[in-house]
Amino acid sequence: MSHTLSTQGAEALSRNEGATEAVNVAVETRGLLKRAGGSRMNSEEIAKQPVADQRSSYIKWVESEGIPLVRGFFIEDVKKVPLGYWDRAGGLTARISLEGTGETDDAFIMEIPPGKSLKPQKYFFEELIYVVSGSGATTVWNEGGPKQTFEWQEGSLFSPPFNAWRQHFNGSGTQPARFVGVTSAPIMINLLHNTDFIFNCDYVFNDRFNGEEQYFSGRGNWRPGLVWETNFISDARSFRLLDRSVRGAGSSLVCFELSNNTLCGHIAQFPVGTYKKAHRHGPGAHVIILNGKGYSLMWPEGEPMQKFVWGPGSLIVPPDRWFHQHFNAGTEPARYLALRWGSKKFYGIMGEGSDRPFKDVKAGGDQIEYEDEDPLVRQTFEEALAQVGLKSKMKSP
């Protein structure tokens, strides 16, 4: 007996299978339409049902830790932000999730009381640390490996390696030590939504840190793009910068790659009586003012500008693809530290790392040249300078 299926039989079988599948789909759909004690709901009613919990996994984690969470666009002074006790770290802290991060990264403020230390910690996300005040030391080690200890002071910048143990110590018996950190915690927690894994994974990333001697000595190497690759900066406030006038009159800059991270940073400075060109990029660039006084304008394309007045200790995070522009309205050079995505060593994270933010918008880039900016920008700047008895050093566009 032949088991070959005729053309007609195959077509009939296909029709039967299709009918059976349609019945199954209909049954499933009828099941979905039954809600609220057996009452029927149509598709429009289902579409209008609100999501029960709109908090991200990251926000749920912060709330579960019982620590303050700072939101908004801007912090006037990180040295004055109230903190709460964080049992996991054994110190005072506040988590910062400003609008401009898009929950791709976040920041935190941590304070160590005089003569005290924090608890040892390790976690499955990157972390960059800038010391706001005080001095102390940090010990870093991989599970089962030798420990390394290095000292830091106000102005120091460093990065404990990914998922390595770290413990911070205050070196003063009379003054607290406070630092700001920028981390990739939000994107990691939101992707994995398993904090037990985030804080208890035992994998050792030897390619990032393998107990190398002098890892935090401050030594480094220059890479293309004005990038200094290192693991420790003794004082970001006095680090020598290089010319980067493409961003604006007299601007200087150096970029940093630390601890084989995808998070990176740069320090920029611009003279008295000048301002930088407006530009835009992706989310998550935490701009910390180190020296000087002035203000920043931020705006989505086609919408009104918002003004944020800053001084030493201010923190601002421009939202994704918002134009922003920094103005020195004080009597000394303005210097800031930006901790952000955009590594040139590990290229392409969050779409960052290209030179588009330095390229004219008319040529497909993301920078507005001085001659193309709204005349109100220059007028407002000159008025701000006049209030402190200064005149603009900007050339006529």
N, C-alpha and C positions, 0 to 999 in steps of 0.2 A: 504494500500500500504506500502510495507516494505521500510524502509530507511537504511537498512543495505547495506554497500558497499561491493561488491564482491571483491575477491582478484585481479581479472583481472582489475576491475574498479579502484581499489586503485593504481595499478601499472601504469595505464594510466594517472591518475591524477598526480601522482608523476612525470611522464615524462613531462607532460604539464607544471607543476610548475617549473621544472628544466629548461625547454626551455625558459619560460618567464623570469626567473631570469637571464639566460645567455644573453637574448636580452637586459635586463635593464643594465647589466654590460657593454655590448658592446656599448650601447648608451652613458653611462657615460664616457667610455674610449674615444670614438670619440670626446666627448666634451672637454676632457682634452687635446687631441691632437691638438685642434684648438687654436692657439695663434698668437699674433702679427698681428692684423688686419685680422684674419680669415685664415691665412696661417697654413698649417698642420705641426705638429712637431712629429717626431717619439720618441720612449721611450729613445733612446740614447741622443737625443738633450735635452729632458726634464731633464735627469740626469745631464747634463753638465751645466744647468742653475745656475749661482751663486746666493747665498743667498744675498738678497738685503742689509740687515743690519746685520753685524756679531757682533755688540756690544751687550753685555749682558744688562739685565735690570739694574743691579748695575752700570755698566759703564755709561749708559744713565743718571742715576740719578746723579752721580757725575758731569757729564758734565752739566746737567741742573742746578746744584747748583752754577756753575761758580767758582769752587775752584780748586787749583792746584792738579794734580794727579801724584804721583811719582811711576814709574815702575822700573823693573830691578831685580837684585838679592840681592843688598847690598846697605846700606847707611853708609857712613863713619862716620858721626856724626849727630845725630838727633838734636843737639843743633844749627846746622848751616844750616838746611834746610830752604830755603825761603818759606814764608807763604803768603797767600792771604786772604782778608777779606771774611768772611762767614756770610751772612746776617741772616741765620737761627739761628746761635749760637751767633751772635753779637761779634765775635772776630776773630783773625787771625788763619788760619788753613791750613793744607795740608792733603790730603787723600793719603794713601800709599797702593798700591796693588802690592806687589812684586811677582815674578814668582812662588815662592815656596808656595804661599797660595792656588793656584788652585781655587781662588775665593770662598773658603770655609769660610774664614774670611779675615779681613783686619786690617789695623792700621791707625791711624791719629796722627798728631801733632797739639796741640792747645796751643795758647799763650794768656794770659790775661795781658793787659797793667797795669802799676802801678796804684793802687788805683781803679781799675775798676772791673766789674763783667761781666759774660756772661749771656745771656738770659736763662730763665727757659726752659728746654726741657724734653721731654719724648719720647721714641721710642721703637718699638717692636723688639729689638735685645739686646743681652748681650754686656757688656762693662767692660773691665778691664783697670785700669788707673795706670800708674807709673809716679811719679813726677820727672822730669828731673832737674828742677831748680826752685828756689823761694819757697814761702810758701803762705798759704791761708786757705780757709775753703770752705766746700761744704754743702749745705742744701738739704735734701732729704725728700720727702713726697709722700704719695698716695693721689689721688684725694679725697678731703674732709677730709683727715686725718691730724693728728698733724705733725708738721715739726721737723726734727732733724738736728742739725748742728754739724759737727766735723771739727777739724783742721788738716791740713797736711803740710808737709815740703818736701824738696828735699830728695828723696829716699823712700817716702811713696808709698804704694801699696794698692789700694782699688777698690771696684766695686759697683757703684750705681745699685740698684736692677732693674730687668727687668721691663720695662714699667712704672717705678715710675718716678715722677718728680725729677729733679736735677738742681741745680744752683751753679756755681762755682764762688768764689770770690778771688781776689788777696789781700793778707794781707799786702802787702808792698806798700808804696806810692812812692817808688823810683825805684824798680826793677820789671821787668816783671816776670810772673810765666809761665813756660812751662811744659806741660806733654804729654806723649805718651799714646795712648789708643789702645787696640786691641779689635775688635768687631766681632760679627757674622752677621753684616749687609749684606755682599754679599750673603750669602746663603739664608737669609730671604727675601731679596729684589728679588733675582732671582727666588725663589720658588713662591712668592705671586704676583710679578710684579704689586704691587699696593701701591705706596708710601703714598697715602692718608690714607690707613689703617695702614701702618707702623708707621706713625707719629701722628695719631689721634684716635687710638683705645683706648677706655675708660676702657677696662677690667682691673681689679685690681688683680694681682697675690699675694693674701694674703699668699699663701704657701711659697713664696719667701721672702716677706717683709710685715709685718703687723703692722708697727709702733712700734716694740719692743724697749723698752728702752735699752740703752747701745749697740745697734746693731753694732755701729762702735767703740766700746771701745777698740778693739784689743784683747779681750778675745777669747779663742778658745778651741778646743779639738783635741787630737791626734786620728787619724784613722789608720787602717792597711796600710802598705806600705810607712811609713815615711811621712804621710800626716797630715798637720796641717790645721784644718778647722776653718776658721775665716772670718771676713769681713773687717779687716783693719790691715795692717802691717805698723808700724811707720817708719821703715827704713830698706829696703831690703838689703842695703849695709853692715849692721852689724848684721843681724839676725843670730842667732846661728844655725849652720848646723850639720848634723849627718853623720857618716861615710857611704860612698857608694863606697868602693874600687872596687866593681865588675865592675864599669865603667872605672877604671884606677887607676894608682899609686896615692895614697893619696887623692882621690876624696871624697868630702863630698856633701851632698844634703839634701834639704827638699822640699816636694811638698805642694801645697796649693789648697784648695777648698774655693772659695769665693762666698758669697751671693747666694748659692744654684744654681750656674751656671753649665752649661755643659762645658764652657770654664774654664780652670784652669791654673796652672802654677807650676814652680819649680825654685829654686835658686840652682846653683851648683858652686863649687869652687875647684880649683886644684893648687898644689904648684908650686913654681918656678922650672924650669928645668924639667917639666913633661908635658905629654899630655894625652888626653883621648882616649879611644878606638873608632875606627870607628864603626858607627852604622847607621841604617836607620829606618824611620817610615813614617807615612802618612803626608799630607800637613798641612801647617798653623802654624808651631811652630816659633813664633817671638822671636829670641834670641837677647837680649839687653845686651851689655857689660857694667857692672857696675864698675869694677876695673881691672887693669892690661892691658898688651899689648901682642899681639900675632897674630895668624892667624888661619884660618880654611881652610881645604881642603874639596871640595864637588865634587861628581862625580856619574853619573849613572853607574850601574854595567857594566863592560866591556869597559868603555870609559875613556878618559884622565881626570886626576884630575884638578880642577880649584882652585886657591889659592886666598883668600880674607884676607887682612891684617887689623886687627882691634885694637881699643883702646877704652877707656871710651866713651860711647855714640854711638858706632857702632850698627847697626841693620842688622841682616842676617836671612833669612828664607830658610832653606833647602827644595828643591822641593820634591814632593811626591816620596818616595822610593829611593831617592838619598842617597848614603853613605855620611857621613860627619864626620869630626874629628877636634877637637879643640886643639890648641897647645899654651902653655904659653911660649912665647919667651921674656918675660920681667923680671924685677927685683923684682916684688911683686906678691903675689898670684893673680890668675885670677878668677874673679867671674862674673857670668852672670845670668840674669833673663830670663827664657823662658815662654812666655805666649802662650797657645796652647790648642788644643783639648786633650782628654785623661783623663777625670774625672774618678776617681775610685768610686765616690759616685753615679754618673749617668753613668753607664758603657756602653761602646761600641760605642759612637759617633765617626763617621768617622773611625770605625774599630780600634780605639785607646783604651788604658787603660790596655792592657795586658803586660806581662813581656818579650815579644818577643824581644824588642830592647836591652835587657840585656842578651839574650841567644845566645850562640855561633852559627854562621851560619852553622857549621858542624853538629849541633844538631837540625837544622830546625829553628834557631832564626835569628836575624838581627844584630848581633854584630860580628865584626872581632877581634879575639884575637891578641895580640901583635905578637906572634910567626908566625901568618899567614899573616901578612901585607906585602906589597911590601917593600923590603929593602930600596928603595929610600925614603920612609917616614921617617925612622930614620936618614938617612944621611942628608936629607934636614933640619930636626929639629936641629941636631948638628951644622950644618953650620949657622943656624939662631942664635943660642945661642952664637957661637963664635964671631959673629959680635958685641955683647954687652958684651963680656968678661966673659961669663958664660959657664958652662959645664953641660951636661945632667946628671940628677939623675935617669934616667931610667935604669933598670936592663937589662942585655943582654937577648934577647928572647930565 
